Amino acid sequence: MKITRRPAFMMAIALAAGLFSSYFLIIYEHLNILKIMIIIEFIYLLLYLFYEFNFSKKSIFILLIIICFILGSILYAYQEYKYQSKFSIINFSDCGSCKVLAQILFDIGDLESNKIYLKPYIINKQQVKYGKILITSEKLKKLSDGDLIFLELELSEPEAALNPGGFDYKIRPVCGSQPA
């Protein structure tokens, strides 16, 4: 079987292999091994570029497979970092009453409900970079998209999806809230 027979399929397999390798290393809390693996991937890429790479079809194809594997590893690791970071909104769930400085973000596809997303910048005098707050409010619906507001809220993790396979806010960095 030729190695360049199905290039898109092989690159998709390499991307998936990178995603799954990062996923399992993060799930089983082997973060040091993940860091070492990503460094080794970059070293391998550099060695391949300097010593093995020529401009043939096969060489370019192997280079693309290596790059897809590295992209898969880094993309998943970065998304998990955002979720577990000290700047994530998840750190403030179930902490009681919180003072929040946030920007209003309306969901364009949801014109009829009272759900509003808030992009928090500061919660209890600590900077927040990752995550959103989902609230239900008629009063905030009267404000404009992009307005900055200061609220006092009780943040909590959203409930899990009730329908199997339904959208689950719990697996994304989103917090629900109740007015304090």
GULUMMI-785309 format. One record per residue (C-alpha): residue number from 1; x, y, z. Coordinates in nm, 3 decimals, always signed. Example, Ala and Ser with C-alpha at 12.3 -4.5 7.8 and 13.67 -1.06 7.14 Angstrom:
+------+---------+---------+---------+
: loza :       x :       y :       z :
+------+---------+---------+---------+
:    1 :  +1.230 :  -0.450 :  +0.780 :
:    2 :  +1.367 :  -0.106 :  +0.714 :
+------+---------+---------+---------+
//
This chain:
+------+---------+---------+---------+
: loza :       x :       y :       z :
+------+---------+---------+---------+
:    1 :  +0.000 :  +0.000 :  +0.000 :
:    2 :  +0.133 :  +0.341 :  -0.094 :
:    3 :  +0.172 :  +0.587 :  +0.190 :
:    4 :  +0.032 :  +0.877 :  -0.017 :
:    5 :  -0.277 :  +0.695 :  -0.137 :
:    6 :  -0.534 :  +0.875 :  +0.079 :
:    7 :  -0.366 :  +1.190 :  +0.213 :
:    8 :  -0.671 :  +1.360 :  +0.368 :
:    9 :  -0.772 :  +1.042 :  +0.550 :
:   10 :  -0.420 :  +0.987 :  +0.684 :
:   11 :  -0.395 :  +1.350 :  +0.802 :
:   12 :  -0.732 :  +1.316 :  +0.977 :
:   13 :  -0.605 :  +1.000 :  +1.149 :
:   14 :  -0.290 :  +1.187 :  +1.260 :
:   15 :  -0.500 :  +1.477 :  +1.394 :
:   16 :  -0.728 :  +1.236 :  +1.581 :
:   17 :  -0.426 :  +1.050 :  +1.721 :
:   18 :  -0.286 :  +1.378 :  +1.853 :
:   19 :  -0.622 :  +1.469 :  +2.008 :
:   20 :  -0.666 :  +1.129 :  +2.173 :
:   21 :  -0.310 :  +1.116 :  +2.304 :
:   22 :  -0.355 :  +1.455 :  +2.472 :
:   23 :  -0.701 :  +1.357 :  +2.596 :
:   24 :  -0.583 :  +1.041 :  +2.770 :
:   25 :  -0.273 :  +1.203 :  +2.916 :
:   26 :  -0.484 :  +1.484 :  +3.063 :
:   27 :  -0.759 :  +1.252 :  +3.189 :
:   28 :  -0.507 :  +1.034 :  +3.372 :
:   29 :  -0.326 :  +1.347 :  +3.499 :
:   30 :  +0.006 :  +1.287 :  +3.326 :
:   31 :  +0.065 :  +1.652 :  +3.243 :
:   32 :  +0.444 :  +1.627 :  +3.262 :
:   33 :  +0.438 :  +1.342 :  +3.010 :
:   34 :  +0.216 :  +1.555 :  +2.785 :
:   35 :  +0.464 :  +1.844 :  +2.799 :
:   36 :  +0.753 :  +1.609 :  +2.721 :
:   37 :  +0.553 :  +1.452 :  +2.437 :
:   38 :  +0.485 :  +1.792 :  +2.277 :
:   39 :  +0.852 :  +1.889 :  +2.307 :
:   40 :  +0.956 :  +1.558 :  +2.150 :
:   41 :  +0.708 :  +1.615 :  +1.867 :
:   42 :  +0.866 :  +1.953 :  +1.790 :
:   43 :  +1.217 :  +1.806 :  +1.808 :
:   44 :  +1.112 :  +1.528 :  +1.571 :
:   45 :  +0.962 :  +1.787 :  +1.334 :
:   46 :  +1.284 :  +1.989 :  +1.332 :
:   47 :  +1.501 :  +1.681 :  +1.283 :
:   48 :  +1.279 :  +1.567 :  +0.996 :
:   49 :  +1.295 :  +1.910 :  +0.834 :
:   50 :  +1.673 :  +1.936 :  +0.856 :
:   51 :  +1.781 :  +1.578 :  +0.783 :
:   52 :  +1.511 :  +1.389 :  +0.592 :
:   53 :  +1.295 :  +1.643 :  +0.415 :
:   54 :  +1.321 :  +1.681 :  +0.039 :
:   55 :  +1.053 :  +1.821 :  -0.185 :
:   56 :  +0.911 :  +1.491 :  -0.304 :
:   57 :  +0.543 :  +1.401 :  -0.264 :
:   58 :  +0.615 :  +1.142 :  +0.001 :
:   59 :  +0.831 :  +1.378 :  +0.205 :
:   60 :  +0.572 :  +1.656 :  +0.199 :
:   61 :  +0.300 :  +1.409 :  +0.294 :
:   62 :  +0.499 :  +1.284 :  +0.595 :
:   63 :  +0.564 :  +1.645 :  +0.700 :
:   64 :  +0.189 :  +1.718 :  +0.686 :
:   65 :  +0.113 :  +1.409 :  +0.896 :
:   66 :  +0.364 :  +1.518 :  +1.161 :
:   67 :  +0.216 :  +1.869 :  +1.165 :
:   68 :  -0.140 :  +1.732 :  +1.198 :
:   69 :  -0.037 :  +1.515 :  +1.493 :
:   70 :  +0.128 :  +1.813 :  +1.664 :
:   71 :  -0.178 :  +2.031 :  +1.598 :
:   72 :  -0.408 :  +1.772 :  +1.750 :
:   73 :  -0.194 :  +1.747 :  +2.063 :
:   74 :  -0.163 :  +2.121 :  +2.110 :
:   75 :  -0.526 :  +2.207 :  +2.033 :
:   76 :  -0.668 :  +1.970 :  +2.293 :
:   77 :  -0.407 :  +2.064 :  +2.553 :
:   78 :  -0.485 :  +2.434 :  +2.502 :
:   79 :  -0.861 :  +2.383 :  +2.536 :
:   80 :  -0.810 :  +2.189 :  +2.860 :
:   81 :  -0.573 :  +2.456 :  +2.988 :
:   82 :  -0.844 :  +2.718 :  +2.942 :
:   83 :  -1.087 :  +2.505 :  +3.142 :
:   84 :  -0.846 :  +2.429 :  +3.427 :
:   85 :  -0.668 :  +2.766 :  +3.435 :
:   86 :  -0.668 :  +2.990 :  +3.741 :
:   87 :  -0.838 :  +3.244 :  +3.511 :
:   88 :  -1.134 :  +3.012 :  +3.440 :
:   89 :  -1.482 :  +3.091 :  +3.562 :
:   90 :  -1.513 :  +2.738 :  +3.697 :
:   91 :  -1.303 :  +2.844 :  +3.997 :
:   92 :  -1.586 :  +3.071 :  +4.111 :
:   93 :  -1.875 :  +2.827 :  +4.088 :
:   94 :  -2.041 :  +2.755 :  +4.421 :
:   95 :  -1.849 :  +3.031 :  +4.601 :
:   96 :  -2.157 :  +3.215 :  +4.718 :
:   97 :  -2.233 :  +3.576 :  +4.634 :
:   98 :  -1.989 :  +3.721 :  +4.378 :
:   99 :  -1.941 :  +4.074 :  +4.251 :
:  100 :  -1.909 :  +4.053 :  +3.873 :
:  101 :  -1.798 :  +4.306 :  +3.612 :
:  102 :  -1.909 :  +4.164 :  +3.278 :
:  103 :  -2.002 :  +4.245 :  +2.920 :
:  104 :  -2.347 :  +4.151 :  +2.788 :
:  105 :  -2.346 :  +3.909 :  +2.493 :
:  106 :  -2.678 :  +3.833 :  +2.327 :
:  107 :  -2.723 :  +3.504 :  +2.145 :
:  108 :  -2.826 :  +3.607 :  +1.793 :
:  109 :  -3.004 :  +3.277 :  +1.727 :
:  110 :  -3.212 :  +3.300 :  +2.045 :
:  111 :  -3.435 :  +3.603 :  +1.997 :
:  112 :  -3.737 :  +3.498 :  +2.202 :
:  113 :  -3.603 :  +3.365 :  +2.532 :
:  114 :  -3.466 :  +3.559 :  +2.826 :
:  115 :  -3.126 :  +3.386 :  +2.825 :
:  116 :  -2.831 :  +3.622 :  +2.822 :
:  117 :  -2.460 :  +3.543 :  +2.825 :
:  118 :  -2.220 :  +3.755 :  +3.023 :
:  119 :  -1.848 :  +3.762 :  +2.944 :
:  120 :  -1.696 :  +3.827 :  +3.288 :
:  121 :  -1.381 :  +4.035 :  +3.320 :
:  122 :  -1.353 :  +4.056 :  +3.699 :
:  123 :  -1.515 :  +3.839 :  +3.967 :
:  124 :  -1.449 :  +3.929 :  +4.332 :
:  125 :  -1.152 :  +4.147 :  +4.228 :
:  126 :  -0.987 :  +3.861 :  +4.034 :
:  127 :  -0.937 :  +3.861 :  +3.658 :
:  128 :  -1.132 :  +3.607 :  +3.452 :
:  129 :  -1.032 :  +3.521 :  +3.095 :
:  130 :  -1.214 :  +3.197 :  +3.016 :
:  131 :  -1.582 :  +3.112 :  +3.042 :
:  132 :  -1.922 :  +3.279 :  +3.035 :
:  133 :  -2.214 :  +3.329 :  +3.270 :
:  134 :  -2.561 :  +3.229 :  +3.155 :
:  135 :  -2.845 :  +3.421 :  +3.319 :
:  136 :  -3.217 :  +3.461 :  +3.259 :
:  137 :  -3.340 :  +3.817 :  +3.301 :
:  138 :  -3.603 :  +4.043 :  +3.149 :
:  139 :  -3.436 :  +4.359 :  +3.284 :
:  140 :  -3.100 :  +4.287 :  +3.121 :
:  141 :  -3.271 :  +4.213 :  +2.788 :
:  142 :  -3.340 :  +4.589 :  +2.761 :
:  143 :  -2.967 :  +4.670 :  +2.757 :
:  144 :  -2.754 :  +4.663 :  +2.441 :
:  145 :  -2.511 :  +4.397 :  +2.325 :
:  146 :  -2.161 :  +4.486 :  +2.447 :
:  147 :  -2.267 :  +4.695 :  +2.749 :
:  148 :  -2.055 :  +4.662 :  +3.063 :
:  149 :  -2.249 :  +4.592 :  +3.381 :
:  150 :  -2.166 :  +4.535 :  +3.746 :
:  151 :  -2.380 :  +4.272 :  +3.922 :
:  152 :  -2.385 :  +4.071 :  +4.240 :
:  153 :  -2.465 :  +3.708 :  +4.153 :
:  154 :  -2.448 :  +3.362 :  +4.301 :
:  155 :  -2.258 :  +3.150 :  +4.052 :
:  156 :  -2.307 :  +2.777 :  +4.023 :
:  157 :  -2.229 :  +2.507 :  +3.773 :
:  158 :  -2.514 :  +2.444 :  +3.530 :
:  159 :  -2.720 :  +2.129 :  +3.557 :
:  160 :  -2.624 :  +1.832 :  +3.341 :
:  161 :  -2.820 :  +1.764 :  +3.022 :
:  162 :  -3.142 :  +1.572 :  +3.085 :
:  163 :  -3.166 :  +1.422 :  +2.737 :
:  164 :  -2.900 :  +1.171 :  +2.636 :
:  165 :  -2.682 :  +1.328 :  +2.371 :
:  166 :  -2.834 :  +1.673 :  +2.432 :
:  167 :  -2.630 :  +1.991 :  +2.465 :
:  168 :  -2.455 :  +1.994 :  +2.799 :
:  169 :  -2.344 :  +2.326 :  +2.947 :
:  170 :  -2.165 :  +2.137 :  +3.223 :
:  171 :  -1.881 :  +2.018 :  +2.998 :
:  172 :  -1.805 :  +2.373 :  +2.882 :
:  173 :  -1.677 :  +2.658 :  +3.100 :
:  174 :  -2.020 :  +2.817 :  +3.154 :
:  175 :  -2.170 :  +2.907 :  +3.491 :
:  176 :  -2.534 :  +2.966 :  +3.564 :
:  177 :  -2.635 :  +3.232 :  +3.810 :
:  178 :  -2.905 :  +3.352 :  +4.043 :
:  179 :  -2.940 :  +3.718 :  +4.144 :
:  180 :  -2.804 :  +3.768 :  +4.495 :
+------+---------+---------+---------+
//
